[in-house]
Amino acid sequence: MKKTVITLCAFAITAAFGLSNEDYDKFIVLDDSGKYKEALAFIKPKADSGDARAVTLVGYLYEVRMSNIGEGVKWYKKAMGLNDSLAHSNMARIYYRMTDYKLAAQTLEKASKLGDTGADATLGNMYLNGIHFKKDYKKALVYIQIGNMYLNGIHFKKDYKKALVYIQKGVADDDPQALTDLAICYENSYGVARDMDKAIEFYKRGAAQGNEYAKRALERLQ
């Protein structure tokens, strides 16, 4: 089964981005089914009409599904001009992959200001690991999910109950790292009873938003 890997900051697209939940659901079905040309034919008219998120999704199809990075970047930059947070986050991912950490950080900071919580998590990890920035746990706390730090004993003593409190807050915002962390908790009985059905459910949600660990976990479990 193909896995959708769109790194959306929210699991459901709302009318605030010009796309209804029905539009988004149809796009996801086409994408998950490997019908990328049909997905492009469906979403491109919305992009051509000026919908910023649709422009980003066109870029996603070119970059991720059709392996045409140049065309994907063109559409991402167009969406960035329309202040789409996801376009900034996806371009930052490309810069990061190119090891242009300065440009990645600048683009992530803009994505964060536009409300992309996935960008917050990546910035937090950069502060946490000293990538481009000097290691700074306090700034990492501003960006990264505190629950993840409690879960892994980073800076804090491991505390699964506290981790779950913060993780659930991230899950409420459909944050990909929080969704994945909750799946880890269910898989390993961290603060909750072991429940593999729920673990797989939250891994799927994390994977759908681009979390690499969640995608690998699904390959392992399914």
Secondary structure, 3 states (H helix, E strand, C coil): CCCCCCCCCCCCCCHHHCCCHHHHHHHHHHHHCCCHHHHHHHHHHHHHCCCHHHHHHHHHHHHHHCCCHHHHHHHHHHHHHCCCHHHHHHHHHHHHHCCCHHHHHHHHHHHHHCCCHHHHHHHHHHHHHCCCCCCCHHHHHHHCCHHHHHHHCCCCCCCHHHHHHHHHHHHHCCCHHHHHHHHHHHHHCCCCCCCHHHHHHHHHHHHHCCCHHHHHHHHHHC
